[in-house]
Amino acid sequence: MVAVLVLVHAGVAALWLGSMAYSLFVVQPRLPRIVGSPDVEDAQRELAQGNRWPVVAVIATLWVTGGALAFLHEGPWWPLMVKAGLLGAATVLFWWISWRGWPRRVFALPSELPGLQRDFRRIARTMLTLVALAFAVSFLT
């Protein structure tokens, strides 16, 4: 049972980490060259459309499997608490992006978009760092 939980937990964490890295370092930099600068915002909204709930499922799976693994854990608790804090921070940032940031971005005036785009990139890098650190802490438990 523990092996299945570990495989699901690690696999879903790797999926989230890899998809964020691919988006941040491959898709986002190339998008303006592909669609042109004036249309990049529309393309980003199109790419983001419908992705909120699959990511919510990924995060929920991490919390459920992580909680089950913590319940079955027999080693030191500090790595689990660090990992929970990192995942909690990433979860809060995802909540802000999904339910606060995107509505602001969708209804932003053209003059507001550069600032919002910078905020999104900064938050995306922070989320990537948090998830990567949580993934790394997994190897300490």
C-alpha positions, 0 to 999 in steps of 0.5 A: 500500500505504501509503495502505491501511495509513494508512486502516485504521490511522486508521479503526480508531483513530478507531473505538476513540477514538469508541466510548470517548468515546461510552461515557464521555460518553453511555452511562455517564452516562445508564445510571443514569437509564434502568435505575435506580441499583440495577440499573446494575451489572447493565446495565453488565455486560450492555453489557460482555459479549462486548466484550473480544475485539473490542477486542483485535482493534482493538488488535492491528490498530493494532499490526500496521498501526502496525508496518507503517507504522513499517517503511515510514516515512521521517521522524523516528522520535520521533513513532512512539516517542511514539505507541507509548508511548501505545498501549502504555500504553492497551493495558496499561490495557485488559489490566488492566480486562479481566483484572483489573478486571472479575473484581474488579467481578463478584465485588465486595461491594456496599460495594466497588462505588462504589470500583471504579466510580470506578477504572473511570471514572478508567481509562476517562478515562486510556485515552481521553486516551492514545488521543486523544493517540496519534491526534493524534501520528499527524498529526506523522508 
